[in-house]
Every structure is written in C-alpha cells, then in structure tokens.
Amino acid sequence: MHKHSLCSLVTCSILVAVSGAALATGNPISGKAKAFDCAGCHAVPDYRYLYPSNRVPKLGGQHAAYIVNALKEYKSGARPNPTMHANASSLSDQDMQDIAAFFASQKNQPGK
C-alpha cells in the first residue's frame, strides 16, 4: 500500500468515526419529554431517597456523556441501584442520548 493511500484510509476512518459519533448525539427536545419521570427526583433540590437515605443528584448542566454512561451502568446492573435499574432498563440507547442532551442543556449546575 502506498503511503498516500494509507493516509487516505486513516483520514476516511477518522471521518467515519466522527460522523458516527455525531449521529449518536441526543435531541434535547425529545429528551425533555423522555426525562419527565427523571425530573421528579433529579430536578428537586436536596431530594433524598427514603431508604437508604441517599442524596439524589441534580442533573441539570451535567455532561451528556456522563449521564449516558451512568444510565448504561444502571441498566446493566454495573451500578447497583434498584430504582435506577428499573428506570433505565426500558431505555433505548437513543432514549439515553436524548435524556442526557436535555439535562446537559439545562443552565443549572449539577449538584449532589
């Protein structure tokens, strides 16, 4: 393979990867409706679970990638939380992207 062909191949591979990532981004408008149930806990200042008494983090302004990763871990059980597992288990990858885009678009800062 010629050096020029190899460079073209690498460049094309990078462009495909970048465009694939762009297609995977969420839609905050769709996410607003999908995040309705999430906001019941994650938009309430100083909200805590009854048992165990854990603080529920506010998600407004949080990075979308962090939210998507967290939702995937709750769905798979890698993060053990029965409530979040139940909520995340029915979400598609696109749902997660949309919800994350909605919360990331919020102006308020994430809080613990």
Phi, psi and omega in degrees: 000136179287153180302318181296320179295321179296318178298318179296320179297316179296316179299315179297320179298318179295317180296321178296317179297317180293317180292326176296319178295322180295322179291337184275358182286156183270167178251111183297333179290314175295322181296329180300314179291320181290334183269007182306310180294324181298319184295337178302335177243316189276001176245006182261118180300135176058028178287141179229148171292150174292310180217127348289163184282077178255143176287142177261122183288142171285140185253350180301127179087356179289150178296134182301318182299323178296316181295315179300314180300315180298315180298320178296321179291323175295318181298317182282343183094359178298329172254112185279103175207106185303321181293312180291325177298316179298320180288319184280337187298334181264000182277136172279169176301321179293321176303314180298317179298317181293315179298316179297319179296322178297307182296322180296331182281349181288146183281330183292149183278146176298146180221163182263000000 
